[in-house]
Amino acid sequence: MFLSAIHYSWLAVGLALVSNPVAAGELDVTVPMHDKGMATYYVHAQIGDLGISEFMVDTGSGYLTINEQTLNALQERKQAQYVKELRAILANGTELVIPVYVINQLRVGACTLRNVEAAVFPARTRQILGLSALNKAAPFTFSVDPPKLVLSNCAKSTDQPLVQPALAEATESAVPSGNGGATPLRP
């Protein structure tokens, strides 16, 4: 049977469409989450070359949120650069000016993200994996049964999986809502 150049072109397009979903699935990284009750889920992540920390996954937060302790350690290593300020509105209605930094590298499971914007909250507040990081790994899937994140578009890490928090956890902070009840503005 004789196939014209047009038929070969359509055959190539069809094969590309069939094979792309398989290739895209191979690039996905699954990261287990753990439930601490009250419908809050956490992952272990590593910022820069700091130890492993625990981050609450919050798709309602516009930014990756780190605390001043983490920022200070990153600045000592020259792994964070100031970008801008944003205004956050606290749960009680007051405004708070929040600095935003670009973090050179964030590793979540075997997924490495680069140049992620992070809002910095005072003291040792809870750290949050928000949309400024998750959007870099889009499309992503947040599943509660079983609790896991599936991240895309990230550089796979060849290091061992993240399992143990190494930095002092901010979840024991005196600020129970994690960031003083502030809602960072969307990026």
N, C-alpha and C positions, 0 to 999 in steps of 0.2 A: 504494500500500500504506500502510495506516495503522499508525503506530508509537505505542505507548503511552509514557507518561512513564517507565515501568520499562525499556522497550527503549532509550529515549534515554539513560537513566542507565547501562545496561550498555555501550552503544556508547561513551559518554564514558570509562568506566573502561577499556575495551579499548584505545581510542586512547591514553590516558594511559600504559598499560602498555607499549604498543609504542613510544611516542615517548620515554619516560624513558631507556632504555639509550642511545639516540643522544645525548640531551642530556648524560647523565653522561659518555659517552666524549669529548665535546667539552671537558669540564672537566679531563680528565686532562692531566698534564704529563709528557713523556718527557725524562729526564735521562740522557745518556750516561755510562757508567762506564768507567774504564780499569783494566786488570789490570796489577798490578806483580809478578805471579808469586806462587807459593805460595798461590794461591786467595784473594788479597786484592784487593778492588776499591775504587776511589776515585772521588769526585766533587769537583768544585769547588763551593764554597759561600761565601757572604758573610754574616757575622754583623754585624748593625747596619749602620753605615756604614763599617766597616773594609774593608780590601782583601779580595780573594778569597784563600781558603785551600783547602788540600786536606784532605779528610776521608775516612778509611777508613769504608766502609759495613759496619756490624756489627749484624746483626739479633739477635745474642746479647747485646748490651750494652743494659742497661735505660735508659741515659741518653745523650743527646748529651754528649760529653765534650770540654771545652776545656781549654787549659792556662792557667797563671797569667799568661803574657804577654798572651794574648787577654783574659782577665778584667780585667787592669789597664787595658788600652786601653778596654774597654767601660765600666768604672767611671768613667774620666775623662770619658766622654761621657754618663754617666748613662743607659746602655742595659742595665744589669744590676742586679737587685735580689736581695739575699740572701733565701733561703727557709728552708733547714734544713740539717742535717747528716745524713749517712748513714754507715754502717760498711761498708767493703769488705774482703773477705778476699783478701790477696795470694796469688800462686801458692805461696809458701813457707809459707803458713798464718798469717802475721801479719795483724793487723787494722790498717786505716788509716781515720781519720775524714776524710770527704770533704765539703767544703761544696757545696751545691747553690744555684744562682742561677736566676732566671727571666731569660731573654734576650728583649728586646723583639721582635727580628725576626731570622729566619734565612731566607736566600734560597738555594734549591737550584735551579739552572737558572732557569726562568721561574716557579718556584713560591715564593711567599712564605708563611712560617709565622710566626705571632705567639705571643708568650708561651710560649716553649719552655723547659722545665727542662733545665739543664745541670750536670753534675757537673764540678768543677774539680780537675784533677790537677796535681801540682807541676811546677815548672820549665817546660821546653819539650816536654812529652810529646806524642805523636801525638794529633791531634784525631779524634774518632770521631762519625760520624752514627749514633746509636743509636735505640732505640725511643721515647724521649720525644719525638723529632722525627718519626720515621716514623709513629708512631701518630696524630699530628695530620694526616698526609697519607694516612690509611687510607681505603679500602682501597688498598694499594700493591702493586706487583709488582716483584720482584727477579729479573732475568733474566741468565744468564751467556752465552747465545748467541742474539743478541748481548748484550754486557754493557750493561745499562740498568736504570734505575729508572723505573717509571711511578707517579706520585704523583697523588692525588686530594684534593679538599677543600682546595685552597689558593688563595690569591689570586694570580692571574697577575700577573707583573711586566711592565711595559711597557719596562723597560730592556733593553739589549742582553744576549745570552746571556753567561754566565760562561765565560771560556776560560783565563785566565792567573792562576796563584797570585800574589798580591801580597805577603802577609806572609811572613816567613821561615818556611820549612816546618819543622814539628816532626818530620817523618819522619826527619830526620837526627839526632835526639836520641840521647843516650847510653843511653836506656832502649829497648831494641829491641822489647819487646812493646807499646810504645805507651803503656801506662798502668801500668807496673810490674807487670804480671801481675794487676792487681786486677780483680775482677769486681763492678761496681757492682750494688747490690741493685736489684730491679725497682721502678719507681715505683708 
